[in-house]
Amino acid sequence: MVRTQSDAGNLGAAITAAKTFNAAVGDGWAVIYFGPDAVDILLVSGPAETESALARADGAFVVPIEKLWKNWDSLRIAAPFVPAPFWQQIGPSGAQLQDWLKNVPKGP
C-alpha cells in the first residue's frame, strides 16, 4: 500500500507514482479523493476482490490502478532521469482526472 498526494496542478507526479507502483507490484486499486486544493491517492495491491474491502467516502473514486492513466499513457514510470517538469507537462488537471474517473469502467 502506498499513499501519494498532489495539488490539483501537479497530478502528473501522482499518476507517475501510481504507474511506478503498478510496475513494481502488479495489479491493484487506486482510491482517489479530491479535496478542496489537493488530490489524495491510496494505492493498494491485490486482486479484484480487494475492491469491496476498500473504504469509500463522498468525493472518492475506486478504480483499477492501470486505468488511472488511460488517457495519459505517455507518463513514464519514475526514474532518476525523469525531471519533475515532464510530469507537469503531460499530467491531467484535477478537473480532467475527475471527469475521467466518473466514467471509468469497473473491473480489472
GUZAZA-323862 format. One line per 4 residues: for each residue x, y, z of N, C-alpha, C. Coordinates in steps of 0.2 Angstrom, whole numbers. Layout:
BEGIN
X/Y/Z/X/Y/Z/X/Y/Z ~ ...
***
This chain:
BEGIN
4/-6/0/0/0/0/5/6/0 ~ 3/11/-4/6/17/-5/1/23/-5 ~ 3/28/-1/-1/34/-2/3/40/-5 ~ 0/43/-10/3/49/-13/-2/55/-13
0/61/-13/-4/67/-13/-1/72/-18 ~ -5/76/-20/-3/81/-25/-8/87/-25 ~ -5/93/-27/-10/98/-28/-13/97/-34 ~ -19/100/-36/-23/99/-42/-19/101/-48
-14/105/-47/-10/107/-53/-4/102/-55 ~ -3/97/-51/3/93/-52/1/86/-52 ~ -4/84/-55/-7/77/-54/-2/72/-58 ~ 2/75/-63/6/70/-67/11/67/-62
13/70/-57/18/67/-52/14/61/-48 ~ 8/62/-46/4/57/-43/3/51/-47 ~ 1/52/-53/-1/47/-58/6/43/-60 ~ 11/47/-60/18/43/-61/19/39/-55
18/41/-49/19/37/-43/14/30/-44 ~ 8/31/-46/4/25/-47/6/21/-52 ~ 9/23/-58/11/19/-63/17/15/-61 ~ 22/18/-57/28/15/-54/26/10/-49
21/11/-45/18/6/-40/16/0/-44 ~ 12/1/-49/9/-4/-53/15/-8/-57 ~ 20/-5/-59/25/-9/-62/29/-13/-57 ~ 29/-10/-51/33/-14/-46/29/-20/-43
23/-19/-41/19/-24/-38/14/-27/-42 ~ 12/-25/-48/7/-28/-52/0/-25/-50 ~ -5/-29/-52/-12/-26/-51/-14/-24/-44 ~ -19/-19/-44/-21/-17/-38/-27/-11/-39
-28/-7/-34/-33/-2/-34/-31/4/-32 ~ -34/9/-35/-32/16/-33/-38/19/-30 ~ -38/22/-24/-43/26/-21/-41/33/-21 ~ -45/37/-25/-44/44/-26/-49/48/-23
-46/53/-19/-51/58/-15/-49/65/-17 ~ -53/69/-20/-52/76/-21/-54/80/-16 ~ -49/83/-13/-51/88/-8/-51/95/-11 ~ -52/100/-7/-53/107/-10/-47/110/-14
-41/108/-12/-35/110/-15/-30/105/-17 ~ -32/99/-16/-27/93/-17/-31/87/-19 ~ -27/82/-21/-29/75/-23/-25/70/-18 ~ -29/66/-15/-25/61/-11/-27/54/-14
-21/50/-15/-22/44/-19/-19/38/-14 ~ -23/33/-13/-21/27/-9/-20/22/-14 ~ -14/19/-15/-13/13/-20/-13/7/-16 ~ -17/2/-18/-17/-5/-14/-16/-10/-19
-11/-15/-18/-10/-20/-22/-15/-26/-20 ~ -17/-30/-25/-22/-35/-24/-27/-37/-29 ~ -30/-42/-29/-35/-45/-34/-41/-41/-34 ~ -46/-42/-38/-52/-39/-39/-56/-39/-33
-56/-44/-29/-60/-45/-23/-58/-39/-18 ~ -52/-36/-18/-49/-31/-14/-54/-25/-14 ~ -57/-24/-20/-60/-18/-21/-66/-17/-16 ~ -70/-22/-14/-75/-22/-10/-73/-20/-2
-67/-21/-1/-64/-20/6/-62/-13/7 ~ -61/-9/1/-58/-3/2/-63/2/4 ~ -61/7/9/-65/12/12/-67/17/6 ~ -73/19/7/-76/24/2/-79/30/6
-79/36/3/-81/42/6/-84/46/0 ~ -88/51/2/-91/56/-4/-85/59/-7 ~ -85/59/-13/-79/63/-17/-74/58/-18 ~ -74/52/-16/-69/47/-18/-71/42/-24
-66/40/-27/-67/35/-33/-62/29/-31 ~ -64/23/-33/-60/17/-33/-60/14/-40 ~ -54/14/-43/-53/11/-49/-47/7/-50 ~ -47/2/-54/-41/-2/-55/-35/3/-57
-29/1/-54/-23/6/-55/-22/7/-62 ~ -22/2/-66/-20/3/-73/-24/7/-77 ~ -30/8/-75/-35/13/-78/-34/20/-76 ~ -30/21/-71/-29/28/-69/-26/33/-74
-21/30/-78/-18/34/-83/-20/33/-90 ~ -25/30/-91/-28/28/-98/-27/33/-103 ~ -29/39/-101/-29/45/-106/-22/49/-105 ~ -18/46/-101/-11/50/-100/-6/45/-100
-6/40/-105/-2/34/-105/6/36/-107 ~ 7/42/-109/14/44/-111/18/46/-104 ~ 14/46/-98/18/47/-92/22/41/-91 ~ 28/41/-89/33/36/-88/33/34/-81
36/28/-80/37/26/-73/43/31/-70 ~ 43/32/-63/48/36/-60/55/33/-61 ~ 59/37/-62/66/35/-63/70/41/-61 ~ 77/40/-59/81/46/-58/82/51/-63
81/49/-70/82/54/-75/76/57/-78 ~ 70/56/-75/64/59/-77/63/66/-73 ~ 64/72/-75/63/78/-72/56/79/-70 ~ 55/83/-65/48/84/-62/44/88/-68
47/93/-71/43/97/-76/40/92/-82 ~ 43/86/-83/40/82/-88/33/80/-85 ~ 32/78/-79/26/76/-76/21/82/-76 ~ 23/88/-75/18/93/-75/16/95/-83
20/94/-88/18/95/-94/13/90/-97 ~ 13/84/-95/9/79/-98/3/77/-93 ~ 3/78/-87/-2/76/-82/-8/80/-83 ~ -14/77/-81/-20/80/-82/-21/85/-76
-26/89/-78/-28/94/-72/-33/90/-68 ~ -34/93/-62/-39/90/-57/-46/89/-60 ~ -48/93/-64/-55/93/-67/-55/87/-73 ~ -49/87/-76/-49/81/-82/-49/75/-78
-45/74/-73/-45/67/-70/-51/65/-66 ~ -55/70/-63/-61/69/-60/-66/67/-65 ~ -67/70/-71/-71/69/-76/-70/61/-79 ~ -64/60/-80/-62/53/-82/-64/48/-77
-63/49/-70/-64/44/-65/-72/43/-64 ~ -76/48/-66/-83/47/-66/-86/42/-71 ~ -82/41/-76/-84/37/-81/-80/30/-82 ~ -75/29/-78/-70/24/-79/-74/17/-78
-73/12/-83/-76/6/-82/-74/2/-76 ~ -78/-2/-73/-77/-6/-67/-73/-12/-69 ~ -70/-15/-65/-67/-22/-66/-60/-21/-69 ~ -55/-26/-68/-48/-26/-70/-48/-26/-77
***
